[in-house]
């Protein structure tokens, strides 16, 4: 008979495959929806992943034993729920990405003929791709169940907040009062809250 540890490892492998498929699809979309750039962010943007990695390395040095502490119970129901939450989050991010079309870019920039999108998932939150990815990481953290997975969510959240500030600067310069009104009408990451 198969034991609980086998099923939990199985869910971790399923999530690994889901994330690989998601990022592969994301890269294909990025390639297929390229469009001319009007204005690009300075060279500061590539520093964000480096900052996140430095934070992660410092945490590993300071809290080595604590990082791998299991903080979520080992239960199949939790693994199923975490997998479902991951799929919902990634589905929301993909919906937002498809809805954004050629306006999307991996770094803060304004494209030629850039439009302020306020429909679909952008009616719910201003940054639905980030919301979806954060929800997906939360679901994955439930399945993994270790403290490092939860900390990773917070590191990603910090990176997203910095990136949102960079993007909003561009959007304010490009769309002015229209974007200011959008900021008043729709929250950044969590509907009605944040």
N, C-alpha and C positions, 0 to 999 in steps of 0.2 A: 504494500500500500504506500502511496505517495504521502510524504509528510508536509507540514506547514512550510518548512524552510524551502522545499522544492518549489512550492507554489509562489512564495514571495520572490525567489530568484527569477522564476518564470515571468512575473509581472515586471521586474526590473529590466529583463531582456526585451520584453514587449515595448516598454517605454523607450529603451535605447533605439529600437527599430523605428518607433513612431517619430522620435526626434531626428533621426538620420533622414527619414523620408521627408519630414517637414523642411529641414534646412536644405536638402537637395532641391525640393520643389521651389523653395524661396530663391535659391541661386538661379534656377532656370527662369523664373519669373523676372528676376532682376536683369538677366541678359535679354529676355524677349521684349521688355517694356522700356528699354533705354530711350531717352529722348534728349534733345539738345539742352545744355545748361545755360541759364542766363547769368546766375551768380552763385558762387560756391563759398562754403565756410572756410575760414582760415585753416592753417595747418594744425591748429590746436585740437581739432576733433580726434585725430588718431591717438592722442594721448589718453583718452578715456579708458580704453581697454587696459592700457598699461597701468593706470591708476588703480583700476579694479583688481588687477593681478597683484599689485604691491600690497593692497589691503588684504587680499586673500593670503599671501605669503606671511605677512605680519601676524595675522590671526593664527595661522598654522604654527608659527614659532611661539606665540604667547599661550595658546590654548590647545596644545597637541592632544592631550587626553580627552578633553571635553568635546572636540570636534566630531569624534566618531561615537559619541554617546547616543544610544537609541532613545529618542524622546517620544516616538509614536509607537503605540502597541503593535506587535506582530499579529495582524489579523487579516484574513482574506477579504473581509468586507471593506476594510480601510484601503487595501490594495486595489480592490475593484473601484471604490469611490475615487481614489486618487487617479487611477487610469482614466475614468470618465471625466473628471475635472480637467485633466491634461488635454484630452481630446476636445472638450468644449472650448478651452482657452485657445488652443491652436486653430480650431475652426473659426473662432471669432477673429483671430489675427489674420487668417487667410481671407475671410470675408472682407475685412477692412482693406487688406492689400489689393485684392481684386477690384474693390470699389474705388480705390484711389487711382488705379491705372498708371498712366505715365507720369503722374505727379510724384510718385514714390521715388525715394532715393535712400541709399544706405547712410548717407551723411547729410547734415543740414545744407540745403541748397534750394534755389528757386530755378525752375525749369522755364524754358521758353513756352509761352502760352499757359503758364501755371494758373490753375483755378483753385479758389478756396472751396474745398469740398465740405458740405454741411449736411449731407444726406446719408442714408444707410446707417452704418455703425457710427459715423461721425455726427449723427444726431444724438447719440447716446453719450459718447465721451469724445473729447477732442483728439485723443491719442489711443484709438482702439487697438492698434497693433501692439503697443506697449501693454495695454490692459490685458489683451489676450495672452501675450507671452508671460506676463507675471502670473496670471491665473494658471497657465500651463505649468510653470515652474512650481507653483504652490501644490498642484496635483502631484507632480513628480516627487516633491519633497515629502508628501504624505506616504507615498509608496516606499521611498528610500528610508524615511523615518529617522535619519540621523541629524544631529545638530548642524553639521556643516551644510546640509541641504537647505535648512531654514536660513542660515546666515547668507547663503548664496542669493536667496530672494532679496534680502535687504541690500546686498551689494549691487545687484541688478537694478533695484529701485533707485538707488543713489545715482547710478550711471544714467538711467532714464530721466531722472529729474534734471540733471545737468544738460542732457541732450535736448530735453523739452525747452529749457531756457534758451539754448542756442537757436533752435528751430523757431521759437516764438519771436525772437528778435527779427529774424528774416521775414516771417509772416507779417509782423507789424509794419515793417518797412515797406513791404510789397502791397498789403491790403488795407493798411491804416485803420480807419474807424470800423470797417466791416469786420476785421479780425478782433478788434476790441469788443464789439458787440457779441461776437461769437464766444469770446472768453467769458462774458457776463452770462450768456445763455446756457453754456455747456461746460461741465466740469472737465478737468484734464484727464483723470484716470478712473475715478469711481463715480458713477452717476449720483448726482445730488449731494456728494460729500467732499470729494477732493479733485 
